[in-house]
C-alpha cells in the first residue's frame, strides 16, 4: 500500500523484473476499507497470507534526523501521529 500509485507500481515492477511476484494497492492505510481490500487482493494473488509486516509510516527527508522529529510533527499537523498509529492498528484487525 502506498499513497502514491506510481510509487506502488514502480515497486511491483522492480520485484517482478527481478523474478518475484508482487501486487500493490494505492491508498491511505488509515482507511479501514483499504486494509480489507489489501487482504482480499493478497489472497486472490497468492492464495493465503502467511506473514503480516505492518510497516506503515511516513517517509520524509526531514525525518532522517531524530532531532527534527518534533519540528516535523508541528509542520505536518495532526496527520503525523495519526498515520503510523491508526494505520498500524487498522491493518492488524
C-alpha positions in Angstrom: 0.0 0.0 0.0 1.2 3.5 -0.8 -0.4 6.9 -1.1 1.4 7.3 -4.4 0.1 4.9 -7.1 3.1 5.4 -9.3 5.5 4.6 -6.4 3.5 1.4 -5.7 3.6 0.4 -9.4 7.3 1.0 -9.5 7.9 -1.3 -6.6 5.8 -4.0 -8.2 7.7 -3.6 -11.5 11.1 -3.9 -9.7 10.0 -7.0 -7.9 8.5 -8.7 -11.0 11.5 -7.7 -13.1 13.7 -9.5 -10.6 11.6 -12.7 -10.9 9.4 -12.1 -7.9 5.7 -11.8 -7.5 4.0 -8.7 -6.2 0.8 -6.7 -6.1 0.1 -3.2 -4.8 -2.8 -1.0 -3.8 -2.8 2.7 -3.7 -4.5 4.5 -0.8 -4.3 5.6 2.8 -3.5 3.0 5.4 -5.8 4.8 7.9 -8.8 3.8 5.7 -10.2 0.5 7.1 -11.6 -0.3 3.7 -8.2 -0.2 2.1 -6.9 -2.8 4.6 -9.8 -5.1 3.7 -9.1 -4.6 0.0 -5.4 -5.3 0.5 -6.1 -8.6 2.3 -8.6 -9.6 -0.5 -6.0 -8.7 -3.2 -3.3 -10.6 -1.5 -5.4 -13.7 -1.0 -6.5 -13.6 -4.7 -3.0 -13.1 -5.9 -1.2 -15.5 -3.6 -3.8 -17.8 -2.1 -3.1 -17.0 1.5 -1.3 -14.7 3.9 1.5 -16.3 6.0 3.1 -13.2 7.4 2.0 -9.6 8.1 4.7 -7.0 8.1 3.0 -3.9 9.4 5.4 -1.1 8.3 3.1 1.9 8.0 4.9 5.1 8.3 5.6 8.5 6.8 8.8 8.9 4.8 10.4 12.2 4.5 13.9 13.6 4.2 13.0 15.7 7.2 12.6 12.6 9.3 16.2 11.4 8.6 17.3 13.0 11.8 15.5 12.4 15.1 16.5 15.9 16.2 14.0 17.2 13.6 11.1 14.9 14.7 9.4 17.4 16.9 9.6 20.2 14.3 8.2 17.8 11.6 5.3 16.8 13.8 4.4 20.5 14.2 4.7 21.1 10.5 2.7 18.2 9.3 -0.1 18.7 11.9 -2.4 16.1 13.3 -1.8 13.6 10.5 1.7 13.0 11.7 0.9 10.9 14.8 -2.4 9.5 13.3 -1.0 7.8 10.2 1.6 5.4 11.8 -0.5 4.7 14.9 -4.0 4.2 13.5 -2.7 2.7 10.2 -0.9 0.1 12.2 -3.9 -0.7 14.4 -6.3 -0.8 11.4 -4.1 -3.1 9.4 -3.8 -5.7 12.1 -7.5 -6.2 12.5 
